Amino acid sequence: MKHHLSAFAFVCLIMTSAYSQKKSKTADYFPPVGSWAHKTPAQMGLNEAAIQQTIAFAQAHESKSSRNQELAQYQSFGKEPFSDAVGPLVDRGGSSGVIVYKGYVVADWGTPNRVDITNSVTKSFLSSLVGIAVDRGLIHSTQDTVANYVPFVELYNPSINTTGHEYEQNNIIYPFASAHNRRLTWEVMLRQTSDWEGTLWGKPDWADRPQGDIEQYKIRQRNEPGVTWKYNDVRVNALALAATSVWRKPLPQVLKETIMDPIGASTTWRWTGYRNAWIVLDGQPVQSVSGGGHWGGGMYISAYDMARFGLLTLNHGNWNGRQLISQQWVKQALTPTTANTGYGYMNWFLNTDHKLLPSAPANVWVHIGNGNNIIYCDPEHDLVMVVRWIENKEMDDLVKNLLNAIK
């Protein structure tokens, strides 16, 4: 009997190993630094007409928002209190994109090497850096409270009078010290279920997409951490500040070393913060970057570099055999948030219930930024599609056109 059990256990071990290898299999091709192999749709067994129809659809449904990004920012957020931009805004280009199938570029259009603001796709870069901090033990667990890692922050402001009482009172902030904030974990910050309270870089949390009567909204009772989902860039910026404190260096530098250089990204991308978002870190002035372009700033990047990042996440953090982001972290990022099942970690939008993209498989995810800027990741079809400046309501029809190329 023991012999049969041992044999059974051995077979189970082999089956589990085979399943694990199948599950973690990565693409056969990853683009090297400075180049990316192109193949025609026909060479890859795709329908050429459907690919061209996808491109034509994207171009025909370019975002109606102004290409002048100062005006576009005002059109999106001008009705909010404290809506003035405090980070750089650069005019954008037109419709652009890249389609990647099994690692190869099968189509591109517009100006895919142009560096444009990508708005809240920035959040996916930020959350990935938190993930790598967990992978490396800088953060022990996402269930830890952030307050245990960020006791206080010294602001960098060379114009402050350093001899008087005013300096002593205003140069230190405590972003996770209030009765509510000190209970917040990395997990609820990543899922936008924290209800973090406070003002950061001159922007109060209540001023971002306020609901109902503003005066009542300011003094409302705070929700229990994890209970309510609320998209809020002030809180995202608080997470970026916390991550900067943990890494003890500028996040763009961390991103370059841990992700962008290993995946062969160009040198043209820029990650910026607000002009007043400077802190003192280990005796040096460091900018705490923003998690999007709500008030300007955030990630400026080309469609091709976005596609490399999409290919990395499609392969669950593995790039040509090198695990840059752990599979465990990607699994967590793809786990639906209880308060919003269409959202994982920021900004991994999920299709679990087919509400986001009814025409796509349930296991796809999309990194989305205002505009819309999207990185569509489809593991079932081994597809990555980057589209710049597509109308939000047209995303599903866009994907439907793309999937017709495979059918």
CORSULGI-V90619 format. One record per pair of residues at least 12 apart in sequence whose ideal C-beta (glycine too) atoms are under 7 Angstrom apart, sorted by sequence separation. I is the first residue (numbers start at 0). J is the second residue. D is the distance in Angstrom with one decimal. If there is no record, write none. Layout:
BEGIN
I&J&D + I&J&D
END
This chain:
BEGIN
72&84&5.4 + 96&108&5.7 + 183&195&6.1 + 205&217&5.0 + 311&323&6.5 + 316&328&6.7 + 332&344&4.0 + 340&352&5.8 + 363&375&6.8 + 364&376&5.2 + 95&108&6.4 + 96&109&6.5 + 316&329&5.0 + 331&344&6.7 + 341&354&5.7 + 350&363&4.9 + 363&376&6.2 + 373&386&5.2 + 95&109&3.1 + 97&111&5.2 + 156&170&6.9 + 272&286&4.5 + 315&329&4.5 + 333&347&6.3 + 335&349&5.8 + 341&355&5.6 + 350&364&6.9 + 363&377&4.6 + 69&84&6.7 + 94&109&5.2 + 95&110&5.3 + 96&111&6.7 + 180&195&5.8 + 272&287&5.6 + 332&347&4.9 + 349&364&5.5 + 372&387&5.5 + 72&88&5.9 + 93&109&5.8 + 95&111&5.1 + 154&170&5.3 + 180&196&6.2 + 254&270&6.5 + 272&288&4.0 + 273&289&6.1 + 333&349&6.7 + 335&351&5.3 + 348&364&6.3 + 362&378&6.1 + 373&389&6.7 + 92&109&6.8 + 153&170&5.9 + 179&196&5.6 + 180&197&6.7 + 271&288&6.3 + 272&289&5.1 + 312&329&6.7 + 347&364&5.1 + 348&365&4.8 + 360&377&6.6 + 362&379&6.1 + 384&401&6.0 + 92&110&5.1 + 95&113&6.4 + 153&171&5.8 + 154&172&6.4 + 270&288&5.2 + 359&377&6.7 + 370&388&5.4 + 371&389&5.2 + 69&88&5.0 + 177&196&6.1 + 251&270&4.1 + 347&366&6.7 + 348&367&5.2 + 360&379&4.6 + 68&88&4.1 + 151&171&5.4 + 152&172&5.1 + 177&197&7.0 + 250&270&6.8 + 346&366&5.6 + 371&391&5.1 + 68&89&6.1 + 92&113&4.7 + 151&172&6.8 + 273&294&6.4 + 343&364&7.0 + 346&367&6.0 + 373&394&6.6 + 68&90&5.7 + 151&173&5.1 + 152&174&6.4 + 208&230&6.6 + 380&402&7.0 + 67&90&5.5 + 68&91&5.9 + 92&115&5.9 + 174&197&6.2 + 208&231&6.9 + 273&296&5.8 + 371&394&6.8 + 375&398&6.3 + 66&90&5.6 + 91&115&4.7 + 207&231&4.8 + 272&296&5.5 + 66&91&5.2 + 91&116&6.5 + 149&174&6.4 + 174&199&6.6 + 196&221&6.1 + 207&232&5.5 + 271&296&4.4 + 380&405&5.6 + 149&175&5.3 + 207&233&5.1 + 271&297&6.8 + 89&116&6.6 + 194&221&5.1 + 204&231&6.2 + 194&222&4.5 + 270&298&5.1 + 146&175&3.9 + 204&233&4.5 + 145&175&5.1 + 146&176&6.8 + 194&224&6.9 + 204&234&6.3 + 268&298&6.8 + 269&299&4.5 + 193&224&5.8 + 202&233&5.2 + 268&299&6.5 + 333&364&6.2 + 61&93&6.1 + 192&224&6.8 + 268&300&4.2 + 61&94&4.3 + 192&225&4.9 + 194&227&6.3 + 247&280&6.3 + 146&180&6.9 + 192&226&6.8 + 199&233&5.6 + 247&281&6.0 + 267&301&6.1 + 146&181&4.2 + 192&227&6.3 + 194&229&6.8 + 58&94&4.7 + 192&228&5.2 + 200&236&6.4 + 249&285&5.2 + 265&301&6.5 + 268&304&5.3 + 57&94&5.4 + 144&181&6.5 + 187&224&4.5 + 191&228&5.7 + 199&236&5.5 + 243&280&7.0 + 249&286&6.5 + 251&288&6.3 + 358&395&5.3 + 144&182&6.5 + 145&183&5.6 + 187&225&5.0 + 191&229&6.3 + 199&237&5.6 + 250&288&5.3 + 356&394&6.5 + 357&395&5.8 + 57&96&5.7 + 144&183&6.4 + 145&184&6.8 + 191&230&5.8 + 195&234&4.3 + 265&304&5.6 + 356&395&5.0 + 359&398&5.1 + 144&184&5.6 + 145&185&5.9 + 184&224&6.8 + 191&231&6.5 + 264&304&4.5 + 358&398&5.7 + 143&184&6.3 + 183&224&5.5 + 193&234&5.7 + 358&399&4.0 + 142&184&5.4 + 143&185&6.2 + 179&221&4.7 + 182&224&5.8 + 195&237&5.5 + 243&285&6.6 + 356&398&5.3 + 141&184&6.4 + 145&188&6.3 + 191&234&6.8 + 264&307&5.5 + 359&402&6.9 + 141&185&4.3 + 142&186&5.9 + 243&287&5.1 + 263&307&6.4 + 358&402&6.6 + 141&186&4.2 + 262&307&4.6 + 188&234&6.8 + 262&308&6.8 + 138&185&6.1 + 240&287&4.6 + 50&98&6.7 + 68&116&6.3 + 141&189&6.6 + 239&287&5.9 + 239&288&5.8 + 262&311&5.4 + 58&108&6.8 + 188&238&4.6 + 239&289&6.6 + 239&290&5.3 + 54&106&6.3 + 238&290&6.9 + 236&289&5.4 + 54&108&4.8 + 236&290&5.8 + 45&100&6.4 + 50&105&6.6 + 235&290&3.5 + 50&106&5.1 + 129&185&6.5 + 235&291&6.5 + 262&318&5.3 + 43&100&5.3 + 261&318&5.9 + 309&366&7.0 + 43&101&6.6 + 232&290&6.3 + 232&291&5.4 + 43&103&6.5 + 45&105&6.2 + 129&189&6.4 + 261&321&6.5 + 232&293&4.1 + 43&105&5.6 + 261&323&5.6 + 126&189&5.6 + 174&237&5.5 + 313&376&4.7 + 312&376&5.7 + 38&103&4.5 + 40&105&5.1 + 258&323&5.9 + 309&374&4.0 + 313&378&6.0 + 37&103&6.8 + 39&105&7.0 + 40&106&6.9 + 174&240&6.2 + 257&323&6.6 + 308&374&6.8 + 36&103&5.5 + 37&104&4.7 + 38&105&5.9 + 309&376&5.4 + 35&104&5.3 + 305&374&5.4 + 313&383&5.5 + 28&101&6.9 + 29&102&6.1 + 200&273&4.9 + 310&383&5.3 + 27&101&6.9 + 28&102&3.6 + 201&275&6.2 + 309&383&4.1 + 26&101&6.3 + 27&102&6.4 + 28&103&6.0 + 200&275&5.6 + 26&102&4.1 + 200&276&4.7 + 309&385&6.3 + 291&368&6.7 + 292&369&6.8 + 306&383&5.7 + 306&385&4.7 + 305&385&4.6 + 302&385&4.6 + 302&387&5.7 + 207&293&7.0 + 152&240&6.5 + 149&241&4.9 + 152&244&6.8 + 202&294&6.5 + 148&241&6.5 + 149&244&4.8 + 145&241&5.0 + 148&244&6.5 + 148&245&5.5 + 138&245&6.1 + 137&245&5.2 + 228&336&6.2 + 137&246&6.9 + 132&242&6.7 + 228&338&3.9 + 235&345&6.6 + 227&338&5.7 + 228&339&3.9 + 226&338&6.3 + 122&235&6.0 + 125&238&6.8 + 129&242&5.4 + 132&245&5.4 + 125&239&5.6 + 128&242&5.8 + 132&246&6.5 + 228&342&6.6 + 85&200&6.7 + 85&201&6.7 + 125&242&6.8 + 81&201&6.9 + 81&202&5.4 + 81&203&6.6 + 128&250&6.0 + 155&277&4.0 + 155&278&5.5 + 154&278&5.9 + 155&279&4.9 + 81&206&4.4 + 128&253&5.6 + 153&278&6.2 + 80&206&4.4 + 128&254&6.2 + 131&257&5.3 + 152&278&5.3 + 153&279&4.2 + 79&206&5.8 + 79&207&6.9 + 155&284&4.4 + 79&209&6.8 + 124&254&5.9 + 127&258&6.5 + 80&213&6.8 + 192&336&6.4 + 190&336&4.5 + 192&338&5.2 + 190&342&6.9 + 114&267&5.1 + 114&268&6.8 + 190&344&6.5 + 191&345&6.0 + 189&344&4.6 + 189&345&6.1 + 125&290&5.0 + 122&290&4.8 + 121&290&5.4 + 122&291&6.1 + 121&291&5.1 + 119&291&4.1 + 118&291&5.3 + 118&292&4.3 + 124&298&6.1 + 116&292&4.9 + 121&297&4.2 + 121&298&4.0 + 120&298&6.6 + 118&297&6.2 + 116&297&6.3 + 117&298&4.9 + 116&299&5.4 + 117&300&5.3 + 87&271&5.6 + 115&299&6.6 + 86&271&5.9 + 114&299&5.1 + 120&305&6.8 + 86&272&6.4 + 114&300&6.3 + 86&273&4.6 + 114&301&5.4 + 85&273&4.2 + 86&274&6.8 + 113&301&6.1 + 117&305&6.6 + 85&274&5.8 + 112&301&5.0 + 85&275&6.1 + 111&301&6.3 + 111&302&3.9 + 112&303&6.0 + 134&325&4.6 + 111&303&5.3 + 131&324&6.1 + 130&324&5.5 + 134&328&6.3 + 133&328&6.5 + 127&324&5.7 + 130&328&3.8 + 86&289&6.0 + 97&302&5.0 + 96&302&5.8 + 97&303&6.0 + 126&332&6.7 + 88&295&4.7 + 95&302&5.1 + 99&306&5.5 + 86&294&5.8 + 87&295&5.6 + 102&310&6.7 + 85&294&5.0 + 86&295&3.1 + 87&296&5.8 + 97&306&4.5 + 84&294&5.1 + 85&295&6.1 + 86&296&2.5 + 89&299&6.9 + 84&295&3.8 + 99&310&6.1 + 76&293&6.3 + 126&344&4.6 + 126&345&5.1 + 72&295&6.6 + 122&345&4.1 + 123&346&4.9 + 122&346&3.8 + 123&347&6.4 + 120&346&6.4 + 119&346&5.2 + 32&263&3.9 + 31&263&5.9 + 30&263&6.1 + 123&366&4.4 + 120&366&4.9 + 120&367&6.8 + 121&368&6.9 + 119&367&6.6 + 120&368&3.9 + 119&368&4.0 + 118&368&3.3 + 119&369&6.0 + 117&368&4.9 + 118&369&4.1 + 118&370&5.6 + 120&372&5.4 + 118&372&5.9 + 120&374&6.4 + 117&372&4.7 + 35&303&6.9 + 115&387&6.2 + 30&307&6.9 + 101&381&4.8 + 100&381&6.4 + 100&382&5.8 + 99&382&7.0 + 26&310&7.0 + 99&383&4.2 + 98&384&5.1 + 26&314&5.8 + 96&384&6.7 + 97&385&4.7 + 25&314&4.3 + 29&318&5.9 + 96&385&5.4 + 29&319&4.0 + 96&386&4.4 + 96&387&6.2 + 23&315&6.7 + 25&317&4.7 + 95&387&4.4 + 94&387&6.5 + 75&369&6.3 + 94&388&5.5 + 93&388&6.8 + 91&388&6.7 + 23&326&6.3 + 64&370&6.9 + 62&370&5.5 + 62&371&6.8 + 62&388&4.4 + 61&388&5.2 + 62&389&6.6 + 63&390&6.8 + 62&390&5.7 + 57&386&5.4 + 60&389&6.0 + 60&390&4.9 + 57&389&5.7 + 60&393&4.2 + 56&396&6.7 + 57&397&6.0 + 56&397&5.6 + 53&397&6.7 + 56&400&5.2 + 53&400&4.2 + 52&400&5.2 + 53&401&4.7 + 49&400&6.4 + 53&404&6.8 + 49&403&4.2 + 50&404&4.9 + 49&404&3.7 + 46&403&6.7 + 46&404&4.6 + 45&404&4.6 + 45&405&6.5 + 40&404&6.5
END
